Amino acid sequence: MSYKTILFEKENHIAKISLNIPESRNALNSDMRAELVEALRRIAEDHSVRVVVLTGSGKAFCSGGDLRGMEKLTAISSRVRIKKAQGLIKTIFELEKPVIGAINGPAVGAGISLALACDILIASEKAKFAFSFTRIGATPDLGAYYFSASRVGVARAKELMFTGDIIDAREAERIGLINRVVPHEKLEEEVFSLATRLVNGPSQAYAMIKAALNRWPANLESFLEIESTMQAVAFSSKDFGEGRRAFLEKRRPIFHGE
């Protein structure tokens, strides 16, 4: 099957999915979400695939959600939109195969959420990370609360989300947000070395390990419900409207807490 927004490759029991809209730095639009879900469901049914690698084409992993498609969102339409997008995160989370995130460049906003949904994160030294939602008057979504707190703790997650600061790959490794950072030119080599090692391991055991650890420390469904409500409110706020316009106009937003 051919895709418009992603690249799909399969070799030696490893499926590689690359986000592929480099002109938008792989912004996560509705078409990409749908194609990712379709590809992952296809992988779930393909017993020849034992490991999945998720990465980005070009210089970025994923620049976040596609703000151009969010102009007239209401609280109700926002909630419907978020619920659909959450399906992608749940598909990765519930896939009974290891998913390695090969973070080749910036992963911000929805992009960092997508990265964190992977089981293991290996990042290029050129990667950067940011929970940039507050910069446009929005709140984190797509599992960001659940995955960030489980990786770095609640206090650190609050700091990262409140500030929206960009951190580099070394800092992300230091605080435990990612598993490890490698030289940019060695990213693919390191990722596929691990993927090959896992391919040669007990896939059923991996599936059970993933299922067991996914139940700690809290229920993902609870966080998804909370974030969909919060994001629906955020998307209908004046601050989000201002943040979105400022982003598209390449200027600093002026928020008024409305």
N, C-alpha and C positions, 0 to 999 in steps of 0.2 A: 504493500500500500504506500502511496506517495502522500507527503504532508506539505503544507504551505509554510508553517511556522516553526517546525522542528526538523531535525535530521535524525534518522533512525538507522542504526547499524547493528549487526549481530555477527559475532564470530567467537569461536572457541567457548561457547556457553555464556558469553558476556554480551549483554545488550547495552549499547551506548546511545543515549538520547541527548542531543544537543539543541538547546534553545537557539533559534536561528532567525532572528530579526535584527541583525547587527546595526541597521540604520537607526533603530530606536533603543539600542543597547539592550536588546532582548526584553523589552517591556512586556509584562504578562497581560496580554489582552484576552478577550473571550475566546478567540479562535485558538490561541496557543493553549489555553487551559483545556479546551475540549480535545485538542489533539494529544496533549499529554495524557489525559485520562484514557483516551482510546488506546494509545500505545502501551500504557501501563497495564490495562486490562488484557490486551493482547499478550503481553509478557506473562501475566499471571496464569494464562491458559497454556503457555508454551513451556512444556516440561524440559525442553532442551536449554532454556535460559536459567542459569543458576544465580547470576549476579547482575545488577544493573548499575551503570555509571551515568550520572546526570551532570551535564556541564553546559557551558555557553559557547556560542560561536563569536568570533571577533574579540574585542577587548574587554567585554563585560560578561559576567555571569547573568545577572538580571537587574535592571534598573528600577524595578518596582512595577506597580500597576500602571495601566495606560490611562493617564489623566484626561486625555482628549475625549474619552468616552464617558466621562462622568459629569457632564455639564448640568443636566437637569434631574439629578437624582433627588428623590424624596426619601423620607425615612422608610417608607414601605418598599419602594423599588430598591433602595440600598440593601435592605435586609434580604430581599430575594436574591440580589446579585451576590452578596457575600455568601449566602447559603450554597449557591451554585459553585462558587469558587472554593469553598471548603471541601467540596467533593474531591478536588484534586489532592488536597493535603491528606484526607482520609484514605485515598487510594494508595498513596505512597506509604503511609503509616501502617496500613493493613496488609500490604503486599508481603507475602510469605517468602521473601527473598531479600538478601542484603542490598541496600541501595547506598552507593558511595557517591557523595557529592564532590565533584572535581571543580573547585571554585577558582576559575581562571582569571577573574577580575572582580570589579565591584559587585556586591550583593547588598542592595539597599531596599528599604520598604518591604513590599511583598516579596522581593527577591531574597531578602535574608530569611523570611519565613519559609520560602520554598527550600532554601538551602538547609535550614534547621530541621526540616521534615525528613531529611536523609538520615540514615543510620550512622554513617561515618563521614566526616568532612576532612578532606585534604585540600589545602589551599595553596595557590601560587603566592610567592612573596609580593606579587603585584595586586593581590586581592585586597579589597577594603570592605568594611561592613558598617552598616548604620541602620538603626531603627528610626528611619527618617520621617515617620508618620506625623509627629508633632510639628514638623516644619511646614506642613500644609494644613494644620489644624485638625488632623485625623488621629485615630487611635490605632494601635497595632491590631493586626488581624491575621488570618490564615494560620492559626495555631501558634503565633508568636509568643503569647503569654506562657503557654504550656511548655514549649520547647526551650525557650530562653531560661526560664526559671529552673528547669530540670538540669540545664547545662551549667549555669553560672550562679544560681541561687537567686532568691527573690530580691535581696537588697541590690545586688549588681544589676539585675534586670531592670529594676526601677530607675537606676541611674542612667543606664543606656537608653531607656525609653523616654525618660523625662527630657534628657538633653538632646537626643537625636544625634549625638556626636559620631563622627566617622572615626573608626579605629582601624589600624592596619593589621595585616595578617599576624605579625609577631605578637601584638597585644592580644588579638583574638585567641591565639594559641595559649598565651600566658594565663588568661583568665578562664580557659576551658571552653570557650565558645566553639572552637573547632578542635579537631583531634591533632592535626599537625600542619606545619607550613613547610614547603619545599621550594627550591629554586624554580623560577618560572619555566625554564626550559626542560626541567625534569618532572613537571607535573604529570603529564600523561604516563611517563615511564613508572613513576611511583604508584599512581592510581591503578594501572593495569597489573603491576606486580602484586599488589594487594588483592585485586579482583581475581587474578589467576590463582593465588593462594586459597581464596575462599571457594572458588570453583572446584578446587580439588579437595574440599572439606565436606563434612556431613551436612548436606543441604536441609534435611529434615530437622536436624538438631538446631541449625541456624533459625529455621522457621519458628521452632518452639521457644528458643531463646528470645527472639524478637517479640513474639507474642507475650511472653512472660514479662519482659522488661517494659513493654508498652503500657502495662497496667500500673506502673509505679511512676510517681507517687500519688497521682490523682487521675481522675477520669477526664480524658480529652474531650469527650462530649460536653461536659460541663463548661469547659473553657470556650469551646466553639459556640455554645449557646450565649454565653456572656458577651463574647467579642462581637457576635453578629448584631446584638442589640445595641451595644455601645457604638459600633461603627455606623450603624444605621442613623443614629442620632448625630454622630460627628459629620457624616456626609451631608446632612441637611442643614448644617450650621453655616452662619455667615463667615466664620473663620475658615472653614474648608473652601468656600467659594473664593475667598480672598487668596488663600494659599494656592489653590489651583490656578487662578489667573496669574498670580505672581510667578509661578513656575513656568507657565507658557510664555509669559512676557519677559522672562529672564531677569527678574528683579527681586528684591527682598520683600517678603510679605509683611503687611502691617496688621497684626491681630488685635481684636478688641474684646475677646472673650465672649463672643455672641454666637 
